[in-house]
Amino acid sequence: MNSIYHKNLRTVNFFCAATQAQSVNLVGDFNQWNPSTHPMKQMPDKSWMLGVELKHGHHRYAFLVDGVLTLDPRAQGITRNDKGERVSLIPVS
């Protein structure tokens, strides 16, 4: 059954250009907005990257840059989370 489940997942690469940041975490509806679940990795050019497996559908997310909720300028759209904060939107198909 797990193999069927994994076929419904797609790896999505998230990039954040916060070169001065000490830490960047990916938060979203796919991890219950938990900042400790998806810490991003700093690349040699000082930008941040993380690949996450997401299921089909639309996902709300944002970057936590040094604890500050930050929109993704490369996102497909902007929506609001359950707290009414503006967050980014990505479709996965």
C-alpha positions in Angstrom: 0.0 0.0 0.0 2.9 2.4 0.7 4.1 2.2 -2.9 0.7 3.3 -4.2 0.8 6.2 -1.7 4.2 7.3 -2.8 3.1 7.4 -6.5 0.8 10.3 -5.5 3.7 12.4 -4.1 5.8 14.8 -6.1 9.1 16.4 -4.9 8.8 20.1 -5.0 12.0 22.2 -4.6 11.6 25.4 -2.6 14.1 28.2 -2.9 14.5 31.3 -0.6 17.0 34.0 -1.5 17.4 35.3 2.1 21.2 35.5 1.9 21.6 37.4 5.2 19.4 35.0 7.2 20.7 32.9 10.1 17.9 30.4 9.6 15.0 29.7 7.2 12.3 27.1 7.7 9.5 26.0 5.4 6.1 26.1 7.0 2.7 25.2 5.5 -0.5 23.2 5.6 1.6 20.1 4.8 3.4 20.3 8.2 0.7 22.0 10.3 2.8 25.2 10.1 5.4 23.7 12.4 8.7 25.6 12.1 10.8 22.7 13.3 9.6 20.2 10.7 11.3 21.5 7.5 14.5 23.5 8.2 15.9 24.7 4.9 19.6 24.1 3.9 21.9 27.0 3.0 23.5 26.6 -0.4 27.1 27.8 -1.3 25.6 31.0 -2.8 23.9 31.7 0.6 20.4 31.1 -0.7 18.3 28.4 0.9 16.8 25.3 -0.6 14.7 22.3 0.4 12.9 19.5 -1.5 9.7 18.3 0.0 7.4 15.5 -1.2 3.8 16.9 -1.5 0.6 15.2 -2.6 -1.5 16.5 -5.5 -3.5 19.6 -4.8 -3.0 23.2 -3.7 -0.7 23.9 -0.7 -0.4 27.0 1.4 3.1 27.8 2.7 5.6 30.5 3.6 9.2 30.8 4.7 10.1 31.6 8.3 13.2 33.8 7.8 14.8 34.3 11.2 11.3 33.8 12.7 9.5 36.3 10.3 6.7 34.9 8.1 7.8 35.7 4.5 6.0 35.2 1.2 7.7 33.4 -1.7 8.1 35.8 -4.6 8.2 32.8 -6.9 4.8 31.4 -5.7 1.9 30.7 -8.0 -0.4 32.9 -5.9 -1.1 34.4 -2.5 -3.8 33.3 -0.1 -4.4 33.4 3.7 -3.7 30.8 6.4 -6.1 30.0 9.2 -4.8 33.0 11.2 -5.6 35.4 8.3 -1.9 35.9 7.5 -0.9 36.3 3.9 0.9 33.2 2.7 2.1 31.7 -0.6 0.2 29.1 -2.7 1.6 26.3 -4.9 -0.3 23.9 -7.0 1.1 20.3 -7.2 -0.1 18.0 -10.0 
